[in-house]
Amino acid sequence: MSTQDLVAKLWNLCNLLRDDGVTYHEYINELTYLVFLKMVDETGTDNNIPEGYRWADLEHYDSATRLEEYKKLLIHLGSHGTTITKAIYANASTVIRKPVTLNKLVSEIDKLDWYSAKTEGLGDMYEGLLEINAGEKKSGAGQYFTPRVLINAMVELMKPNLDDVIVDPTAGTGGFLISAHHYLKQHNDIESLEPDAYDKYQHKTFYGMELVPDTRRLAMMNLMLHDLAVNDDSSGILYGDTLSNEGKALPPASLILANPPFGTKQGGGVPTRDDLITYTSNKQLAFLHLMYLRMLKPGGRAAVVLPDNVLFEGSIGQTIRKDLMEKCNLHTILRLPTGIFYAAGVKTNVLFFSKPTDVKQDKGQTKNVWVYDMRSNMPQFGKRTVLTQAHFDEFYQAVGSDLTQVDEAARHSFIKNHQHGSEIGNIDTCRLRCFSREEIAKKDDVLDLAWIRDDKTEDSSNLPEPDILINEALEEMAGAMHELQAILVELGSAEESDEVFL
């Protein structure tokens, strides 16, 4: 049985829970509880779970009493067993209401070909389930799931190495850390590392923080099935709010890979972390400020997914962007196409930046910002048109495959070749363009830079769907509301923490 077959069979088991009114996201949690027990049994790591609370014990219960015993098991494992076990079962409770449903689930899970799954990789199996769950709009899980093709591209461009401390402050289900782990395994013989180096890799390389308990549970399971940061109190996915002082538990990063949650959290107030310079209720701006100011250590690099409003919001937004370009080299922005995230019409970008090794060099770090437009005249992505690695090919040609350094000569050459190869010889049709720091300053430090005429929006007969247009309008309105709120704060007529209504 291939990993894909196993994923399909496990996902189809959710049909057993339909009569119990179980949502997709609840099912993934339930499946995590059961699969963890089964994985411990299959991999011979029974010492993770106390005797009497293992898969074999669950199987041996009488079918009439199994559900009640299972409920007791979940509560017990929340406070007994190894670190990973207690994390998986923290505050666990079952959504299964009928004994026959649990009996069928246990029976069907036990029938699956776990030997083949272990050969192909249990982590890949679990990633497959998370991906399907994110694709189901009713699950509500899309907000925690960044498309794997985008994650892999960002990781490959950032070139993780064995000396890195890799941090994702909004870890979700752990996709960035898992991808970085895959990349390092492909380029290094991890199993042959000396004991000290292997210990560093396992326990001092991968860090994340997640605020939502159920999502953190999935992330811990994900890392465990990839044999990463298992039973470690200080690495892996920590539970907490990165924008509070809890975030200080994360170590300084040499590489940050992140996709902070979208949307404005109404009434959420400003970050409570006490070591920031600028405070804003815009969570994406707050995360960006925290990452370049405190989390990224000297000489570090970052690749971060952020929505358009971060690039154009005035007042505090302008202050943060200007400070970013002073303290870091914001060398590349990738304008992503629409439709690749769960919310229709959300426009996003990847910001690539690095910090100087000398902490005293905190002025004028950004000389040029290179923008690659992967959005204009691109298809509307979604279930019908799926984003693939091939869609990044020209971006790689334009900026190179290594964004730990910037080859400006090669980038200018790409633009020149495009101009010569174009029938009209027009630079405005090239997807790559360089903006000097001076040009950006004249635009009030706005980084929402576009120059290619988008035929999709120009042609009235080919306008985006109404829900996409509405989402775009709401996003622009949210940005305007925050800008007006900032003006009120400056005038002394409002507090920064006041709720903004839209």
C-alpha positions as CSV (number, residue, x, y, z in Angstrom):
1,M,0.0,0.0,0.0
2,S,1.4,3.4,-1.0
3,T,1.4,6.4,1.3
4,Q,-1.2,7.9,-1.0
5,D,-3.5,4.9,-0.6
6,L,-3.1,4.9,3.1
7,V,-3.9,8.6,3.3
8,A,-7.1,8.0,1.3
9,K,-8.2,5.1,3.4
10,L,-7.6,7.0,6.7
11,W,-9.4,10.0,5.4
12,N,-12.4,8.0,4.2
13,L,-12.8,6.6,7.7
14,C,-14.2,10.0,8.7
15,N,-17.4,8.9,7.0
16,L,-17.9,6.7,10.0
17,L,-18.2,9.7,12.2
18,R,-20.7,11.7,10.1
19,D,-23.7,10.4,12.0
20,D,-22.1,11.8,15.2
21,G,-21.9,15.3,13.6
22,V,-18.1,15.4,13.7
23,T,-16.3,18.0,11.7
24,Y,-13.2,17.3,9.6
25,H,-10.9,19.1,12.0
26,E,-12.3,17.2,15.0
27,Y,-11.8,14.0,13.0
28,I,-8.1,14.8,12.4
29,N,-7.7,15.3,16.2
30,E,-9.5,12.0,16.9
31,L,-7.4,10.2,14.3
32,T,-4.3,11.7,15.9
33,Y,-5.1,10.2,19.3
34,L,-5.7,6.7,17.7
35,V,-2.8,6.8,15.2
36,F,-0.4,7.8,17.9
37,L,-1.3,4.7,19.9
38,K,-1.0,2.6,16.8
39,M,2.4,4.1,15.8
40,V,3.9,3.5,19.2
41,D,2.8,-0.1,18.8
42,E,4.1,-0.5,15.3
43,T,7.5,1.2,15.9
44,G,8.2,-0.6,19.2
45,T,8.3,2.5,21.3
46,D,5.9,1.3,23.9
47,N,7.9,3.1,26.6
48,N,6.3,6.3,25.4
49,I,2.9,5.2,26.9
50,P,2.2,3.8,30.4
51,E,1.3,0.1,30.6
52,G,-2.5,-0.5,30.4
53,Y,-3.0,2.5,28.1
54,R,-1.6,1.2,24.8
55,W,-3.0,0.1,21.5
56,A,-3.1,-3.5,22.5
57,D,-5.1,-2.6,25.6
58,L,-7.6,-0.6,23.6
59,E,-8.0,-3.6,21.2
60,H,-8.6,-6.0,24.1
61,Y,-11.4,-4.1,25.7
62,D,-14.9,-5.5,25.3
63,S,-16.7,-3.8,22.4
64,A,-19.4,-2.7,24.7
65,T,-17.1,-0.9,27.2
66,R,-14.3,0.2,24.8
67,L,-15.6,3.7,24.4
68,E,-15.8,4.4,28.1
69,E,-12.3,2.9,28.6
70,Y,-11.0,5.0,25.7
71,K,-12.4,8.2,27.4
72,K,-10.4,7.3,30.6
73,L,-7.3,6.6,28.5
74,L,-7.4,10.0,26.9
75,I,-7.6,11.8,30.3
76,H,-4.9,9.6,31.8
77,L,-2.4,10.1,28.9
78,G,-2.8,13.9,29.2
79,S,-0.7,13.7,32.4
80,H,1.2,10.4,32.2
81,G,3.9,9.1,29.9
82,T,6.6,10.9,28.0
83,T,6.8,14.6,27.0
84,I,5.4,13.9,23.5
85,T,2.6,11.7,24.9
86,K,1.4,14.3,27.3
87,A,1.6,17.0,24.6
88,I,-0.5,14.9,22.1
89,Y,-3.2,14.1,24.8
90,A,-3.2,17.5,26.6
91,N,-6.9,18.3,27.3
92,A,-7.9,15.5,25.0
93,S,-11.5,14.4,24.8
94,T,-13.3,12.2,22.2
95,V,-16.0,13.4,19.8
96,I,-17.2,9.8,19.3
97,R,-20.6,9.2,20.7
98,K,-21.4,5.6,19.7
99,P,-19.4,2.5,20.8
100,V,-19.9,1.0,17.4
101,T,-18.1,3.9,15.8
102,L,-15.0,3.5,17.9
103,N,-15.0,-0.2,17.4
104,K,-15.1,0.2,13.6
105,L,-12.3,2.8,13.7
106,V,-10.0,0.6,15.8
107,S,-10.7,-2.4,13.5
108,E,-10.2,-0.5,10.3
109,I,-7.0,1.3,11.5
110,D,-5.6,-2.1,12.6
111,K,-6.2,-3.6,9.1
112,L,-4.1,-1.1,7.3
113,D,-0.7,-2.0,5.8
114,W,1.5,-0.1,8.3
115,Y,4.6,-2.0,7.3
116,S,4.5,-0.4,3.8
117,A,3.7,3.0,5.4
118,K,6.7,2.8,7.6
119,T,8.9,2.0,4.6
120,E,7.7,5.1,2.7
121,G,7.6,7.3,5.8
122,L,4.9,7.8,8.4
123,G,5.5,11.5,8.4
124,D,4.5,11.8,4.7
125,M,1.3,9.9,5.5
126,Y,0.4,12.4,8.2
127,E,1.3,15.4,6.1
128,G,-1.0,14.0,3.4
129,L,-3.9,14.0,5.9
130,L,-3.2,17.5,7.0
131,E,-3.1,18.7,3.4
132,I,-6.5,17.1,2.7
133,N,-7.9,18.6,5.9
134,A,-6.7,22.1,4.9
135,G,-8.3,21.7,1.5
136,E,-11.7,21.1,3.0
137,K,-13.2,24.6,3.5
138,K,-15.6,23.2,6.2
139,S,-12.6,22.1,8.3
140,G,-11.4,25.7,8.9
141,A,-7.9,24.4,8.9
142,G,-6.7,26.2,5.8
143,Q,-5.5,29.1,7.9
144,Y,-2.9,26.8,9.5
145,F,-1.7,25.3,6.2
146,T,0.7,26.9,3.8
147,P,0.8,25.2,0.4
148,R,3.7,22.7,0.5
149,V,5.0,23.7,-2.9
150,L,5.5,27.3,-1.6
151,I,7.0,26.1,1.6
152,N,9.5,23.9,-0.2
153,A,10.5,26.7,-2.6
154,M,11.1,29.1,0.3
155,V,13.2,26.5,2.1
156,E,15.2,25.7,-1.0
157,L,15.9,29.3,-1.6
158,M,17.0,29.9,2.0
159,K,19.5,26.9,2.0
160,P,19.3,25.6,5.6
161,N,22.5,24.2,6.9
162,L,23.6,22.2,10.0
163,D,24.8,25.3,11.8
164,D,21.3,26.9,11.6
165,V,18.8,27.5,14.4
166,I,15.6,27.4,12.4
167,V,12.5,29.1,13.9
168,D,8.9,29.4,12.9
169,P,7.1,31.8,15.3
170,T,3.7,30.9,14.0
171,A,4.3,27.2,13.4
172,G,0.8,25.9,12.5
173,T,1.2,22.2,11.8
174,G,4.9,22.4,11.5
175,G,5.2,22.5,7.7
176,F,8.2,24.8,7.5
177,L,10.2,22.9,10.0
178,I,9.4,19.6,8.4
179,S,10.5,20.9,5.0
180,A,13.7,22.2,6.4
181,H,14.3,18.8,7.9
182,H,13.8,17.1,4.6
183,Y,16.1,19.6,2.9
184,L,18.9,19.0,5.4
185,K,18.5,15.2,5.2
186,Q,18.8,15.4,1.4
187,H,22.0,17.4,1.6
188,N,23.6,15.7,4.6
189,D,24.1,12.3,6.0
190,I,22.3,13.0,9.3
191,E,22.6,9.4,10.6
192,S,26.4,9.6,10.4
193,L,26.8,12.8,12.4
194,E,29.0,12.6,15.5
195,P,26.9,12.3,18.8
196,D,27.2,15.9,19.7
197,A,26.3,17.1,16.2
198,Y,23.4,14.7,16.1
199,D,22.1,15.8,19.5
200,K,22.3,19.5,18.3
201,Y,20.3,18.5,15.2
202,Q,17.6,16.8,17.2
203,H,17.3,19.2,20.1
204,K,18.8,22.6,19.2
205,T,17.9,23.2,15.5
206,F,14.1,23.2,15.0
207,Y,11.9,25.5,17.0
208,G,8.3,26.8,16.6
209,M,5.5,28.2,18.7
210,E,1.8,27.7,18.2
211,L,-1.1,29.4,20.0
212,V,-4.0,27.1,19.1
213,P,-3.8,23.9,21.3
214,D,-5.4,21.6,18.7
215,T,-3.1,22.8,16.0
216,R,-0.1,22.5,18.2
217,R,-1.2,18.9,18.9
218,L,-1.1,18.2,15.1
219,A,2.3,19.8,14.9
220,M,3.7,17.7,17.6
221,M,2.4,14.6,16.0
222,N,3.9,15.7,12.7
223,L,7.3,16.2,14.2
224,M,7.1,12.9,16.0
225,L,6.3,10.9,12.9
226,H,9.3,12.6,11.2
227,D,11.4,11.5,14.3
228,L,12.2,15.1,15.1
229,A,12.6,16.8,18.5
230,V,10.8,13.9,20.2
231,N,10.4,14.2,24.0
232,D,12.1,17.5,24.2
233,D,10.7,20.2,26.5
234,S,12.8,23.0,25.0
235,S,12.7,22.4,21.2
236,G,10.0,21.4,18.7
237,I,6.7,23.2,18.7
238,L,6.2,25.1,22.0
239,Y,2.8,26.2,23.2
240,G,2.3,29.9,23.6
241,D,1.7,33.4,22.1
242,T,4.8,34.6,20.3
243,L,3.6,38.2,20.6
244,S,3.7,37.9,24.4
245,N,6.7,37.3,26.7
246,E,6.0,33.6,26.1
247,G,7.7,34.1,22.8
248,K,11.0,34.8,24.5
249,A,11.3,31.0,25.1
250,L,12.2,30.8,21.4
251,P,16.0,31.1,20.8
252,P,17.6,33.7,18.5
253,A,17.2,32.4,14.9
254,S,19.8,32.2,12.1
255,L,16.9,31.3,9.8
256,I,13.2,32.3,10.1
257,L,10.6,30.7,8.0
258,A,7.1,31.8,8.7
259,N,3.6,32.5,7.5
260,P,1.9,34.6,10.2
261,P,-1.9,34.2,10.4
262,F,-4.0,36.4,8.0
263,G,-6.7,38.8,9.0
264,T,-7.1,41.5,11.6
265,K,-8.0,40.1,15.0
266,Q,-10.7,42.6,16.1
267,G,-10.5,43.6,19.7
268,G,-7.3,41.6,20.1
269,G,-5.3,44.6,21.3
270,V,-1.6,45.1,20.8
271,P,1.2,42.6,21.5
272,T,1.9,42.2,25.2
273,R,5.6,41.4,24.6
274,D,7.7,44.1,26.4
275,D,10.8,44.3,24.2
276,L,9.3,45.8,21.0
277,I,9.8,49.4,19.8
278,T,6.5,49.8,17.8
279,Y,3.2,48.4,18.9
280,T,0.3,47.8,16.5
281,S,-2.9,45.8,16.6
282,N,-2.2,44.6,13.0
283,K,-0.9,41.1,13.8
284,Q,1.0,40.7,10.6
285,L,2.9,44.0,11.0
286,A,3.5,43.0,14.7
287,F,5.0,39.7,13.7
288,L,7.2,41.3,11.0
289,H,8.5,43.8,13.5
290,L,9.2,41.2,16.1
291,M,11.0,38.9,13.6
292,Y,13.5,41.4,12.3
293,L,14.0,43.3,15.5
294,R,14.2,40.6,18.2
295,M,14.0,37.1,16.7
296,L,16.6,37.2,13.9
297,K,20.1,37.2,15.2
298,P,23.0,39.1,13.5
299,G,23.9,37.4,10.2
300,G,20.5,35.7,10.1
301,R,18.1,35.5,7.1
302,A,14.4,35.2,6.8
303,A,11.6,34.3,4.3
304,V,8.1,35.4,5.5
305,V,4.7,35.2,3.8
306,L,2.7,38.4,4.4
307,P,-0.5,39.9,2.9
308,D,-0.5,43.1,0.8
309,N,-1.7,45.3,3.6
310,V,1.6,45.0,5.3
311,L,3.2,46.5,2.2
312,F,1.0,49.6,1.9
313,E,-0.5,50.5,5.3
314,G,0.5,54.0,6.3
315,S,1.5,55.4,9.7
316,I,2.7,52.5,11.9
317,G,3.0,50.3,8.8
318,Q,5.3,52.8,7.2
319,T,7.3,53.1,10.4
320,I,7.9,49.4,10.5
321,R,8.7,49.0,6.8
322,K,11.2,51.9,7.0
323,D,12.8,50.4,10.2
324,L,13.0,47.0,8.5
325,M,14.9,48.5,5.5
326,E,17.2,50.4,7.8
327,K,18.1,47.4,10.0
328,C,18.0,44.6,7.4
329,N,18.6,44.1,3.7
330,L,15.1,43.5,2.2
331,H,16.5,42.3,-1.1
332,T,13.6,40.4,-2.7
333,I,9.8,40.4,-2.7
334,L,7.9,37.7,-4.4
335,R,4.3,38.8,-5.3
336,L,2.4,35.6,-5.0
337,P,-0.7,34.7,-7.2
338,T,-4.2,34.7,-5.7
339,G,-6.1,31.6,-4.9
340,I,-3.3,29.6,-3.3
341,F,-4.6,30.1,0.3
342,Y,-7.9,29.2,1.8
343,A,-9.5,32.6,1.7
344,A,-10.6,33.8,-1.7
345,G,-8.9,36.8,-3.0
346,V,-6.2,37.1,-0.4
347,K,-3.1,38.7,-1.9
348,T,0.2,37.7,-0.4
349,N,3.9,38.1,-0.8
350,V,7.1,36.5,0.4
351,L,9.6,38.9,1.9
352,F,13.2,37.8,1.8
353,F,15.6,39.7,4.1
354,S,18.8,39.3,6.0
355,K,20.4,41.0,9.0
356,P,24.0,42.3,9.1
357,T,26.5,40.4,11.2
358,D,27.5,43.6,13.0
359,V,24.7,44.7,15.3
360,K,25.9,48.3,15.1
361,Q,25.2,48.5,11.4
362,D,21.5,49.2,11.8
363,K,21.2,52.0,9.2
364,G,20.8,52.0,5.5
365,Q,21.0,48.2,5.0
366,T,18.6,48.1,2.1
367,K,20.0,49.6,-1.1
368,N,17.7,47.9,-3.7
369,V,14.5,45.9,-3.4
370,W,14.0,43.4,-6.2
371,V,10.3,42.6,-6.9
372,Y,9.2,39.6,-8.9
373,D,5.6,39.7,-10.0
374,M,4.2,36.2,-10.0
375,R,0.6,37.5,-9.8
376,S,-0.2,39.5,-12.9
377,N,-1.6,37.6,-15.8
378,M,-1.4,34.3,-13.9
379,P,-4.3,31.8,-13.6
380,Q,-6.7,31.9,-10.7
381,F,-5.3,29.1,-8.6
382,G,-7.5,26.7,-6.6
383,K,-8.6,23.1,-6.8
384,R,-8.9,23.2,-10.6
385,T,-5.6,24.9,-11.2
386,V,-3.1,23.8,-8.6
387,L,0.1,25.7,-7.9
388,T,3.1,23.5,-8.8
389,Q,6.9,23.7,-8.7
390,A,6.9,24.5,-12.4
391,H,5.2,27.9,-11.7
392,F,8.3,29.0,-9.8
393,D,10.7,28.1,-12.6
394,E,11.0,31.7,-14.1
395,F,11.3,33.1,-10.6
396,Y,14.3,30.9,-10.0
397,Q,15.7,32.0,-13.4
398,A,15.2,35.7,-12.5
399,V,16.6,35.8,-8.9
400,G,18.7,32.6,-8.8
401,S,18.3,29.5,-6.7
402,D,20.2,30.8,-3.7
403,L,18.7,33.8,-1.8
404,T,21.3,33.7,0.9
405,Q,23.1,36.0,-1.5
406,V,22.0,38.5,-4.2
407,D,23.6,38.3,-7.6
408,E,22.5,41.8,-8.9
409,A,24.5,41.4,-12.1
410,A,22.6,38.2,-13.0
411,R,19.3,39.9,-12.2
412,H,20.0,42.9,-14.4
413,S,21.1,40.5,-17.1
414,F,17.7,38.7,-16.8
415,I,15.9,42.0,-17.3
416,K,18.1,42.9,-20.2
417,N,17.6,39.6,-21.9
418,H,13.8,39.9,-21.5
419,Q,13.9,43.3,-23.0
420,H,15.9,42.1,-26.0
421,G,13.7,39.0,-26.4
422,S,10.4,40.9,-26.1
423,E,8.6,41.8,-29.4
424,I,8.0,45.3,-28.1
425,G,11.2,45.5,-26.2
426,N,9.3,46.8,-23.2
427,I,10.7,46.4,-19.7
428,D,7.2,46.8,-18.3
429,T,6.4,43.3,-19.4
430,C,9.3,41.8,-17.4
431,R,8.2,40.2,-14.2
432,L,11.4,41.3,-12.4
433,R,12.2,44.9,-11.5
434,C,14.6,46.6,-9.2
435,F,13.5,49.6,-7.0
436,S,16.2,51.7,-5.4
437,R,15.8,52.7,-1.8
438,E,15.5,56.3,-2.9
439,E,12.6,55.4,-5.3
440,I,10.8,53.6,-2.5
441,A,11.3,56.5,-0.1
442,K,9.6,58.8,-2.6
443,K,6.6,56.4,-2.6
444,D,6.3,56.9,1.2
445,D,8.0,53.5,1.8
446,V,5.1,51.6,0.2
447,L,6.3,48.2,-1.0
448,D,3.1,47.2,-2.8
449,L,4.9,47.7,-6.2
450,A,3.2,46.7,-9.4
451,W,3.9,47.7,-13.0
452,I,2.6,44.9,-15.3
453,R,-0.8,45.5,-16.8
454,D,-3.0,42.6,-15.6
455,D,-5.2,41.7,-18.5
456,K,-7.6,39.7,-16.2
457,T,-8.5,42.9,-14.3
458,E,-8.5,45.1,-17.4
459,D,-11.0,42.9,-19.3
460,S,-14.4,43.6,-17.9
461,S,-15.7,40.3,-19.3
462,N,-13.0,38.4,-17.4
463,L,-13.3,39.9,-13.9
464,P,-12.6,37.7,-10.8
465,E,-15.5,36.1,-9.0
466,P,-17.6,38.4,-6.8
467,D,-16.3,36.8,-3.6
468,I,-12.8,37.5,-4.6
469,L,-13.6,41.2,-5.4
470,I,-15.4,41.5,-2.1
471,N,-12.5,40.1,-0.2
472,E,-10.1,42.4,-1.9
473,A,-12.3,45.4,-1.1
474,L,-12.5,44.3,2.6
475,E,-8.8,44.0,2.8
476,E,-8.3,47.5,1.4
477,M,-10.9,48.9,3.7
478,A,-9.2,47.2,6.7
479,G,-6.0,48.8,5.8
480,A,-7.7,52.2,5.5
481,M,-9.4,51.8,8.8
482,H,-6.1,51.0,10.6
483,E,-4.5,54.0,9.0
484,L,-7.3,56.3,10.2
485,Q,-7.1,54.7,13.6
486,A,-3.4,55.5,13.7
487,I,-4.1,59.2,12.9
488,L,-6.6,59.3,15.7
489,V,-4.0,57.9,18.1
490,E,-1.5,60.5,17.0
491,L,-4.1,63.2,17.6
492,G,-4.8,61.9,21.1
493,S,-8.4,61.0,20.3
494,A,-8.0,57.3,20.6
495,E,-5.8,54.6,22.2
496,E,-3.7,52.1,20.2
497,S,-5.6,49.3,21.9
498,D,-9.0,50.6,20.9
499,E,-11.1,48.2,18.8
500,V,-11.4,48.9,15.1
501,F,-14.8,48.1,13.6
502,L,-15.2,47.4,9.9
